[in-house]
Amino acid sequence: MTELTRDLRYAIRTLRASPAFTATAMLTLALAIAANTVVLSVLDRMLLRPLPFANADRLVTILERDAEGGRRLASYPTFLDWMSGTRNFAALGFARGLSGVLQSDEGPERLTIGYVSPDFLRALGAQPAIGRGFAPDEHRPGSANVAVISHRLWQRRFGADPALVGRNVTLNGESVTVIGVMPLGAQYPSWAEVLRPIAAIIDSDPALSRRTVHADSRLIGRLRPGISAEAGVADLAAIQARLAAEYPDPTGPWTSVALSPLRDEIVGSVGSSLVMIGAAVFLVLLIACSNVANLSLARASGRAREVAVRIALGASRARIARQILTESAVLGIGSGAAGVLLSAWGLWAIRAAAPANLPRAEELSVDPRVIAVTVALALLSTLLFGLAPALRLDPQSLPDALRDARQGAGGGRRSGRVRSILTAAQVSLAVMLLIGAGLLIQSFRRVREVDLGFDPTNAIVFRIWPPSPKYDRPEDAAALYGRVVEAVKAVPGVRHAAVVNHAPLGGGVPTRIVVPGRQESPDGQDGAFYKTASADYPDAVGARIVRGRWFTDAEIASPGDGAVIDEEVAKRYWPEGDALGKVFTVYRSSQARANFGEPVAVRVIGVIGSIRHFGSATDPTPEIYLPYTLETWPHIALVVRTANDPTALVPALRRAVIEVDPAIPVAGSSPGSGFGLMASNLSDDLATRRYSTWVVMAFGGCALLLAITGIYGLLAYSVARRTREVGVRLALGATPHRVLGMVVTEGLRLSLVGTVLGVAGALLLTRLLAALLFRTSPTDPLIFVAVPLIVMVTAVSASLIPAARAAWLDPSVALRRD
């Protein structure tokens, strides 16, 4: 213990004597450990750890499938047939999503309710963490009004009060008893803040009785032990084939099924972005380790004389190795502690700033296993290269070591070559990472430049959820919408206001199209989004009328047979002629209305520009517009365009809506609740792409900084060790410019080698980014030229500082140095 204490004291004293080395190495290691801990913790939680459900590897989502590989949600009657006929599934579960209003002293709040089948929680493999699940008799129509709420809603709205279980809350005007709270992270579907038995709506929701309804639901299955996904597909496909024979019209070409692991739905497209970020931060770790190793080699070379003297005085190589090992351990412990603190802050920042679709973000925490791995990787290089002088020297080499140290040989050519190789490797890794980041930025820029078909600036979106049962009748809801629009238009600063069943970026509900004389598509894909809107809609969203006209106020008040189509519909159904005046048939698509699915004969009066409803990186969706009074949606989006900053008008708009009816919820936790900026919705649509792009760019910047620091450190050390040589050159007539060129050339050579290797590596690895790029080639010449030039210029700039120091040395002073 006495020797260990002595070693620790000596290690701390030695590190304090080299503050530049200690600070640089600790900061580099701490940043690398923190970055890797944060990213690997995210990867571990979202991609590697099992979902918080029992035997989650047997959980699958189930969709109908056609011969072309298309997929769609199954109807509730189809689910019932699958459930009664399956042999390979232990349980099937169905969840129907509908919006609801939670009333409390804080005011009404809109949220989404998942109405679930009796076996849903058993299929999911999750039970409430507090309270209980649904009893069998609670799944019968007319049974007690009960609900299980999400952990998120329990914390946010009810302050995590355990006494909530057993109490009643007001939901959609009904008194509902909360019987349980789901565990943290076990919220499925992700949009369901509340779960209720599907029996509560079985008699009131016409969509549940129709095989033609394929929206707003989730269907999951739990495979029996030992049953493969292929066997599960074969099992349900046989049932689906029978249903296609029994119900040919609603089933159509959807004669098979598709199974996907539940994890795929929960992680979604975020998984590939996380893997990319993980690869980026791993490259940063490699660069950091290389940088620290380079520092350690340089320091070890500088201590060669010290080690030689100690061996000459009788110290064993094992004793010296133990001392250096102790120094590395002290360095590692300090770096690790700083890295843990930084990673805790980084995970907090991710939870606060992560896009809404980042799965399982609320579960993120500092993981000791991940910290152990990253600390071990970072310290490995320090230990290996820190032991270099002890491993190289023996008593027979003492005279050479003492002579080289005195003459400034810097540890010999071999250690110099190793440091050069490490520096070139840092540059190559930085180039690879920066090229990848450049491609992502180029892709993101092109996504932002896409014409959306509408103008999101100065526009506000608010979804109106009429209180039930006061506005259950379509005519009452239509009158309410009209009063809200008029009240909002009266607010100073409002230029236009309109209602539409689904605003831009809000998706839509498809309808089937039948054009006289045109044969329907055999794959059953003829159709478009079914939109109902008011008279001011094009001006409110900033869309353009291409041909014809929009609906007049009179046509909104008393709808005729007029319809407006977008350019996609016009090109698809009338590619060789003018669509104006053409007649076709669409089908009512409001699932909550009794006339859902009825045909409507319409005539084209105008063509509107196509709108990209699923983001910039997607194709425009075909759309058909009808007056909102022709088929009044049970809830509708209000779009408001303002003259100036829309944020300043939100309080006034909220007051205007409340004055019409204070029971209308003006806040909520579900997507689209409350007053939101349309530009923010667009930003949310791009959030994951932007998030991953800038994270990779930040790591690329760190990599470049580390690589340039490595070049600067290597050249500065080389100049310091070659002071006597430089003095001799200057004394013999070498000009400062010649010495300057000598040092800069060395830096240029290292950066050139690293850049060439980095470009070669990038040509191989960036092809893996192809799926994440939009209108950008993985070998984009602009990026592959610009990044190497930036790296080379930066490297040469870093070389100028030590080069200038060498060029302006005083020869008389340099020759007197020992």
LUMGULUM-972686 format. One record per residue (C-alpha): x, y, z; residue in one letter. Coordinates in steps of 0.05 Angstrom, whole numbers. Each point is the difference from the previous one (the first is absolute). Layout:
// LUMGULUM-972686
- X,Y,Z,a
...
//
This chain:
// LUMGULUM-972686
- 0,0,0,m
- 59,46,15,t
- 29,-9,-69,e
- -69,11,-32,l
- -8,64,39,t
- 69,23,-21,r
- -15,-17,-73,d
- -65,39,3,l
- 34,61,30,r
- 55,-3,-51,y
- -50,-9,-57,a
- -40,61,22,i
- 63,41,8,r
- 25,-21,-69,t
- -66,16,-34,l
- -3,68,35,r
- 70,14,-26,a
- -27,-9,-72,s
- -64,42,2,p
- -6,6,-75,a
- 3,-75,-12,f
- -45,-16,60,t
- -54,51,-18,a
- 0,-18,-74,t
- -2,-75,12,a
- -54,5,54,m
- -44,46,-41,l
- 7,-43,-62,t
- -15,-64,37,l
- -58,31,40,a
- -33,26,-63,l
- 9,-67,-36,a
- -27,-39,60,i
- -60,47,8,a
- -18,0,-74,a
- 4,-76,-5,n
- -36,-10,65,t
- -58,44,-23,v
- -7,-30,-69,v
- 12,-72,21,l
- -51,9,57,s
- -51,23,-51,v
- 17,-58,-46,l
- -3,-50,57,d
- -67,25,26,r
- -34,6,-68,m
- 31,-55,-43,l
- 33,-51,45,l
- -40,-7,63,r
- -65,-40,-2,p
- -65,38,-2,l
- -33,5,69,p
- -49,-57,-17,f
- 3,-73,19,a
- 36,-42,-54,n
- 1,61,-46,a
- 35,-40,-54,d
- -66,-37,-13,r
- -39,65,-10,l
- -18,20,-71,v
- -44,51,-35,t
- -48,-28,-52,i
- -22,33,-65,l
- -38,-23,-62,e
- 45,-9,-61,r
- -13,-2,-75,d
- 39,-34,-55,a
- 42,63,-14,e
- 25,3,71,g
- -47,57,21,g
- -25,1,71,r
- -60,27,36,r
- -34,-3,68,l
- -51,-55,10,a
- -73,15,17,s
- -30,-20,67,y
- -44,-55,-31,p
- 62,-29,-34,t
- 36,1,67,f
- -56,-39,31,l
- 4,-53,-54,d
- 75,-5,8,w
- -6,-6,76,m
- -52,-56,-4,s
- 38,-40,-53,g
- 73,6,20,t
- 39,-59,29,r
- 70,29,2,n
- -13,62,42,f
- -8,-2,75,a
- -39,65,-4,a
- -20,55,-48,l
- -15,72,20,g
- -36,57,-34,f
- 2,74,19,a
- -46,51,-32,r
- 24,72,7,g
- -49,57,12,l
- 10,68,29,s
- -31,19,66,g
- -5,59,47,v
- 23,-4,72,l
- -36,50,45,q
- 32,25,64,s
- 7,63,42,d
- 57,21,-47,e
- -48,0,-59,g
- -15,-48,-57,p
- 59,-37,-31,e
- -1,-40,-64,r
- 34,-68,0,l
- -3,-65,-38,t
- -36,-62,27,i
- 17,-71,-21,g
- -63,-44,3,y
- 28,-70,7,v
- -25,-71,-10,s
- -5,-47,60,p
- 67,-34,-13,d
- 39,63,-17,f
- 40,5,65,l
- 13,-75,1,r
- 25,3,-72,a
- 43,60,17,l
- 29,-35,60,g
- -8,60,46,a
- -42,14,61,q
- -9,65,40,p
- 57,17,48,a
- -52,30,47,i
- -70,-27,6,g
- -26,-54,-46,r
- -20,-16,-71,g
- -69,-11,-29,f
- -43,-56,30,a
- -36,-46,-49,p
- -69,27,17,d
- 25,72,-15,e
- 7,-20,-73,h
- -75,-10,-7,r
- -44,56,-30,p
- -33,41,54,g
- 50,-19,53,s
- 34,49,48,a
- 36,60,-29,n
- 74,-15,15,v
- 67,22,-27,a
- 74,-14,5,v
- 44,61,-11,i
- 71,8,-24,s
- 58,14,47,h
- 13,64,-38,r
- -71,27,10,l
- 2,-22,73,w
- 62,41,13,q
- -17,60,-43,r
- -73,11,17,r
- -9,-33,67,f
- 68,13,33,g
- 16,-75,6,a
- -52,-6,55,d
- -8,-74,19,p
- -68,16,30,a
- -27,14,-69,l
- -14,-75,-9,v
- -72,-11,19,g
- -21,73,-11,r
- -45,25,-56,n
- 19,48,-55,v
- -44,33,-53,t
- 16,-26,-69,l
- -43,20,-60,n
- -53,24,48,g
- -3,-67,37,e
- 23,-19,69,s
- 55,-52,-9,v
- 36,-38,56,t
- 76,-4,-6,v
- 17,-72,19,i
- 74,-2,-19,g
- 63,37,-23,v
- 45,-33,-52,m
- 76,-6,13,p
- 49,51,-25,l
- 17,-14,-73,g
- -56,-50,-9,a
- -47,47,-36,q
- -27,-34,-63,y
- -26,24,-47,p
- 46,60,10,s
- -57,48,-11,w
- -47,-32,51,a
- 1,40,65,e
- -61,-39,25,v
- -21,-72,-12,l
- -74,-19,5,r
- -38,-64,-19,p
- -23,0,-72,i
- -68,-20,27,a
- -10,73,20,a
- -7,20,-74,i
- -21,-64,-33,i
- -72,24,-10,d
- 16,73,-16,s
- 59,-5,-48,d
- -25,-22,-69,p
- 72,-12,-23,a
- 5,-62,45,l
- -54,-36,-38,s
- 27,12,-71,r
- 53,-39,-37,r
- 14,61,-43,t
- 30,41,57,v
- 76,-6,4,h
- 24,59,41,a
- 14,25,70,d
- 17,-67,31,s
- 57,-47,20,r
- -1,-76,-2,l
- 52,-40,38,i
- 12,-74,9,g
- 39,-44,49,r
- 29,-61,-34,l
- -4,-65,39,r
- 67,-27,26,p
- 39,-34,-55,g
- -43,29,-56,i
- 39,40,-52,s
- -24,63,-34,a
- -6,-39,-66,e
- -47,-50,34,a
- -41,59,27,g
- -6,30,-70,v
- -22,-67,-29,a
- -52,-8,55,d
- -33,68,-10,l
- 9,0,-76,a
- -42,-63,-5,a
- -56,36,38,i
- 9,62,-42,q
- -6,-40,-64,a
- -66,-29,25,r
- -25,70,17,l
- 19,24,-71,a
- -46,-54,-28,a
- -56,16,48,e
- 6,76,-5,y
- 31,15,-68,p
- -19,74,-4,d
- 28,26,66,p
- 59,-47,-1,t
- 20,11,-73,g
- 73,-16,-13,p
- 18,-2,74,w
- 4,-75,4,t
- 60,-9,45,s
- 30,28,64,v
- 66,31,21,a
- 33,-7,69,l
- 53,47,27,s
- 34,0,68,p
- -33,50,46,l
- 69,31,11,r
- 0,22,-73,d
- -62,42,10,e
- 24,30,66,i
- 70,17,-26,v
- -22,15,-71,g
- 47,38,-46,s
- 36,29,61,v
- 41,-64,5,g
- 42,12,-62,s
- 14,72,23,s
- 22,-25,68,l
- 46,-51,-30,v
- 31,54,-44,m
- 10,45,60,i
- 30,-58,39,g
- 50,-13,-56,a
- 18,74,-1,a
- 13,4,74,v
- 41,-64,-3,f
- 45,33,-52,l
- 8,59,48,v
- 20,-49,54,l
- 52,-31,-45,l
- 28,69,-17,i
- 1,19,74,a
- 36,-64,18,c
- 50,12,-56,s
- 10,71,24,n
- 12,-22,72,v
- 46,-55,-24,a
- 39,51,-40,n
- 6,45,60,l
- 22,-60,43,s
- 52,-21,-51,l
- 28,71,-4,a
- 2,5,75,r
- 31,-69,6,a
- 54,19,-50,s
- 13,63,40,g
- 8,-42,63,r
- 48,-50,-33,a
- 60,31,36,r
- -37,-2,67,e
- -17,-74,-10,v
- 72,-15,-22,a
- 28,34,62,v
- -47,-37,46,r
- 19,-67,-32,i
- 73,19,7,a
- -10,12,74,l
- -29,-69,9,g
- -76,7,-12,a
- -31,-59,-34,s
- -42,6,-63,r
- -58,-30,40,a
- 7,55,52,r
- 0,54,-53,i
- -58,-32,-37,a
- -40,-1,65,r
- 13,73,11,q
- -20,19,-71,i
- -61,-45,7,l
- -19,37,63,t
- 6,67,-37,e
- -46,-27,-55,s
- -50,-25,51,a
- -2,68,34,v
- -9,34,-67,l
- -55,-50,-17,g
- -37,8,65,i
- -1,75,-6,g
- -21,-3,-73,s
- -54,-52,15,g
- -29,41,57,a
- -4,62,-45,a
- -29,-43,-57,g
- -55,-28,45,v
- -20,71,22,l
- -1,23,-72,l
- -39,-61,-23,s
- -53,11,54,a
- -8,71,-26,w
- -1,-25,-72,g
- -56,-50,13,l
- -40,54,35,w
- 10,45,-61,a
- -23,-56,-47,i
- -63,-12,41,r
- -15,74,-3,a
- 17,14,-73,a
- -13,-67,-34,a
- -54,-1,-54,p
- -68,-25,21,a
- 7,-64,-40,n
- 64,-22,35,l
- -24,-65,32,p
- 9,-17,74,r
- 34,67,13,a
- -31,5,69,e
- 37,-63,21,e
- 69,27,-15,l
- 50,0,58,s
- 75,-8,12,v
- 16,-73,-11,d
- 60,-26,41,p
- 13,-56,-51,r
- 7,50,-57,v
- 45,45,41,i
- 44,-60,17,a
- 8,-18,-74,v
- 17,70,-23,t
- 48,13,58,v
- 35,-66,-14,a
- 8,17,-74,l
- 27,69,14,a
- 49,-23,53,l
- 27,-57,-41,l
- 38,47,-46,s
- 27,40,59,t
- 25,-63,35,l
- 31,-31,-62,l
- 38,61,-23,f
- 15,25,70,g
- 39,-63,14,l
- 41,9,-63,a
- 65,25,32,p
- 0,-54,52,a
- -12,-55,-51,l
- 54,27,-48,r
- 58,11,47,l
- 47,-50,34,d
- 67,10,36,p
- 40,-14,-64,q
- -33,58,-36,s
- 13,52,53,l
- 59,36,-34,p
- -40,8,-64,d
- -62,24,37,a
- 39,52,39,l
- 36,24,-63,r
- -65,4,-41,d
- -36,37,55,a
- 57,50,7,r
- 3,12,-75,q
- -76,8,-6,g
- -13,-60,-42,a
- -70,-2,26,g
- -3,-74,14,g
- 26,-23,-67,g
- -26,-6,-69,r
- -45,-59,18,r
- -42,39,50,s
- -2,59,-48,g
- -28,-45,-54,r
- -53,-27,48,v
- -21,71,18,r
- -4,19,-73,s
- -43,-61,-16,i
- -47,17,58,l
- -6,72,-23,t
- -15,-21,-72,a
- -52,-49,26,a
- -34,56,39,q
- -4,42,-63,v
- -28,-57,-41,s
- -54,-16,51,l
- -18,74,4,a
- -6,5,-76,v
- -46,-61,-2,m
- -44,29,54,l
- -2,69,-31,l
- -18,-27,-68,i
- -58,-39,30,g
- -23,62,37,a
- 7,42,-64,g
- -44,-49,-38,l
- -53,3,54,l
- 1,76,0,i
- -5,1,-76,q
- -59,-48,5,s
- -34,41,54,f
- 9,64,-40,r
- -34,-31,-60,r
- -57,-25,43,v
- -11,71,25,r
- -1,26,-71,e
- -57,-45,-23,v
- -64,36,-20,d
- -52,-23,52,l
- -59,28,-38,g
- -19,46,58,f
- 32,56,41,d
- 11,-17,74,p
- 24,69,20,t
- -47,43,43,n
- -50,-58,4,a
- -31,-31,62,i
- -36,-67,5,v
- -50,-18,54,f
- -44,-62,1,r
- -71,12,23,i
- -28,-58,42,w
- -74,15,12,p
- -25,-23,69,p
- -44,-62,-2,s
- -59,-9,-3,p
- -16,73,-12,k
- 28,0,-71,y
- -8,-73,-20,d
- -49,18,-56,r
- 36,21,-64,p
- -41,64,-7,e
- 16,22,71,d
- 74,-13,-11,a
- -2,39,-67,a
- -33,59,34,a
- 53,-1,55,l
- 57,0,-51,y
- -31,60,-35,g
- -5,39,65,r
- 72,-15,18,v
- 25,23,-69,v
- -39,65,6,e
- 25,13,70,a
- 72,-13,-20,v
- -5,45,-62,k
- -21,57,47,a
- 66,-4,38,v
- 45,59,-22,p
- 59,-24,-40,g
- -36,-60,-31,v
- 1,1,-76,r
- -34,-66,-17,h
- -33,-56,39,a
- -29,-66,-25,a
- -17,-70,23,v
- 21,-65,-33,v
- -7,-72,25,n
- 76,-11,-5,h
- 48,59,-5,a
- 66,-5,-39,p
- 50,-47,33,l
- -60,-31,36,g
- -9,-59,-47,g
- -70,-18,-21,g
- -52,-54,-13,v
- -1,-34,-68,p
- -61,-8,-44,t
- -12,-42,-61,r
- -9,34,-68,i
- -43,-26,-57,v
- 6,36,-67,v
- -52,-17,-53,p
- 30,-39,-58,g
- 66,-12,37,r
- 17,-70,22,q
- 16,-4,73,e
- 70,-20,20,s
- 4,-75,12,p
- 42,11,63,d
- -56,40,32,g
- 46,61,8,q
- -45,51,-36,d
- -14,55,50,g
- 21,65,32,a
- -3,36,66,f
- -70,23,17,y
- 2,73,22,k
- -58,44,22,t
- 14,74,8,a
- -30,70,4,s
- 1,59,-48,a
- 65,33,24,d
- 42,-63,1,y
- 49,14,-58,p
- 17,69,28,d
- 6,-26,71,a
- 51,-54,-17,v
- 34,38,-57,g
- -19,-49,-55,a
- -10,20,-72,r
- -58,-12,-47,i
- 29,-27,-65,v
- -63,-1,-42,r
- -73,16,11,g
- -21,25,68,r
- -13,-16,73,w
- -67,-5,36,f
- -40,63,12,t
- -33,17,66,d
- -67,-18,-30,a
- 26,-69,-20,e
- 26,-11,71,i
- -67,20,29,a
- -40,-43,-49,s
- 46,-52,-31,p
- -12,-22,-71,g
- 37,-51,-42,d
- 64,41,-7,g
- 68,-29,19,a
- 72,25,-4,v
- 56,-49,-16,i
- 75,8,6,d
- 50,-6,-57,e
- 17,-72,19,e
- -72,-22,-10,v
- -5,39,-65,a
- 64,-32,-28,k
- -19,-70,22,r
- -73,-2,-23,y
- -1,50,-58,w
- 72,-1,-26,p
- -16,22,-70,e
- -54,51,10,g
- -29,56,43,d
- -32,-27,64,a
- -47,59,8,l
- -72,-21,-7,g
- 15,-74,6,k
- -47,-42,42,v
- 21,-57,46,f
- -21,-35,64,t
- 32,2,69,v
- -21,-33,65,y
- -14,33,66,r
- 58,-13,48,s
- -19,25,69,s
- -1,-65,40,q
- -39,31,57,a
- -60,18,-44,r
- -58,-46,-16,a
- 6,13,-75,n
- 73,-22,-2,f
- 17,-34,-66,g
- -58,28,-40,e
- 16,21,-72,p
- -1,74,-19,v
- -3,22,-73,a
- 41,63,-11,v
- 24,46,-56,r
- 69,33,-4,v
- -4,76,7,i
- 74,13,15,g
- 70,-28,6,v
- 44,19,60,i
- 75,-9,6,g
- 23,-66,30,s
- 21,0,73,i
- 52,-45,33,r
- -36,-23,63,h
- 53,-48,25,f
- 59,46,-3,g
- 49,29,-50,s
- 33,-67,-15,a
- -65,-32,-23,t
- -40,4,-64,d
- -64,42,-2,p
- -63,-37,19,t
- -60,1,-47,p
- -58,40,31,e
- -73,16,-12,i
- -33,59,34,y
- -74,8,17,l
- -37,52,42,p
- 6,-17,74,y
- -75,8,6,t
- -12,-57,-50,l
- 29,-50,49,e
- 14,33,67,t
- 58,-32,36,w
- -11,-13,75,p
- 65,39,13,h
- 35,48,-46,i
- 64,41,-8,a
- -2,76,2,l
- 54,34,-42,v
- 15,73,14,v
- 47,45,-40,r
- 24,62,35,t
- 29,65,-26,a
- 60,-2,48,n
- 30,-45,53,d
- -52,-54,12,p
- 26,-16,70,t
- -24,67,26,a
- -71,-15,-21,l
- -7,-68,34,v
- -29,28,66,p
- -52,41,-39,a
- -18,-60,-43,l
- -8,-44,61,r
- -47,51,32,r
- -41,5,-65,a
- -11,-76,-1,v
- -17,-2,74,i
- -51,56,-9,e
- -36,-43,-52,v
- -2,-59,48,d
- 44,-7,62,p
- -7,-76,-2,a
- 43,-4,-63,i
- 69,-26,23,p
- 55,49,-19,v
- 57,-43,27,a
- 20,-73,1,g
- 55,-52,-4,s
- -18,-33,-65,s
- 33,20,-65,p
- -34,61,-29,g
- -31,22,66,s
- -2,74,16,g
- 21,57,-44,f
- 62,-18,-40,g
- 40,37,-52,l
- -2,-34,-68,m
- 74,16,-7,a
- 12,-38,65,s
- -38,-59,-28,n
- 45,1,-60,l
- 60,5,46,s
- -26,-60,39,d
- -7,-38,-65,d
- 74,13,-14,l
- 21,-8,72,a
- 32,-69,-4,t
- 37,16,-64,r
- 24,67,28,r
- 19,-31,67,y
- 42,-55,-29,s
- 32,47,-51,t
- 24,51,50,w
- 21,-52,51,v
- 44,-33,-53,v
- 25,68,-21,m
- 18,17,72,a
- 39,-65,6,f
- 33,15,-66,g
- 22,68,26,g
- 27,-33,63,c
- 37,-51,-43,a
- 31,55,-42,l
- 20,39,62,l
- 33,-62,30,l
- 36,-16,-65,a
- 26,71,-8,i
- 21,0,72,t
- 38,-65,-14,g
- 36,32,-59,i
- 17,62,40,y
- 24,-41,60,g
- 43,-45,-42,l
- 33,57,-37,l
- 8,42,63,a
- 33,-59,35,y
- 43,-14,-61,s
- 24,72,-2,v
- 14,-1,74,a
- 41,-64,-5,r
- 37,25,-61,r
- 19,68,28,t
- 75,-14,-4,r
- -7,-26,-72,e
- -40,62,-21,v
- 53,44,33,g
- 55,-34,-39,v
- -38,9,-65,r
- -11,74,13,l
- 73,9,21,a
- 23,-32,-65,l
- -42,48,-42,g
- -69,-29,-5,a
- -52,55,-8,t
- -60,5,46,p
- -45,-12,-60,h
- 36,-65,-15,r
- -9,-24,72,v
- -72,22,-3,l
- -11,-40,-63,g
- 34,-61,30,m
- -49,-3,59,v
- -62,18,-41,v
- 19,-53,-51,t
- 1,-52,55,e
- -70,20,23,g
- -24,2,-72,l
- 27,-70,-12,r
- -36,-28,61,l
- -66,34,-17,s
- 5,-21,-74,l
- 11,-73,18,v
- -57,2,50,g
- -46,36,-48,t
- 12,-49,-57,v
- -13,-59,47,l
- -62,35,27,g
- -29,12,-69,v
- 12,-72,-19,a
- -34,-24,64,g
- -58,48,-11,a
- -12,-26,-70,l
- -11,-69,31,l
- -40,20,62,l
- -45,57,-25,t
- -38,-49,-44,r
- -31,-24,65,l
- -31,70,6,l
- -38,-6,-66,a
- -66,-17,34,a
- 5,62,43,l
- 16,49,-56,l
- -51,40,-39,f
- 18,19,-72,r
- 73,-6,19,t
- 50,-51,-26,s
- 43,-36,52,p
- 59,20,-44,t
- -21,73,-10,d
- 61,33,-33,p
- -11,67,34,l
- 6,-31,69,i
- 58,-45,-20,f
- 39,60,-25,v
- -20,52,52,a
- 13,-41,63,v
- 71,-21,-19,p
- 17,72,-19,l
- -27,25,67,i
- 40,-52,38,v
- 64,14,-39,m
- -6,76,9,v
- -15,-9,75,t
- 59,-48,8,a
- 48,47,-35,v
- -25,57,44,s
- 13,-42,62,a
- 71,-14,-26,s
- 17,73,-7,l
- 4,13,75,i
- 56,-49,17,p
- 32,14,-68,a
- 4,75,16,a
- 28,-16,68,r
- 56,-41,-32,a
- 14,50,-56,a
- 13,58,47,w
- 44,-37,50,l
- 64,36,23,d
- 56,-48,-22,p
- 45,20,58,s
- -54,-16,50,v
- -20,-65,-35,a
- 72,-26,-2,l
- 9,12,75,r
- -61,-42,19,r
- 13,-68,30,d
//
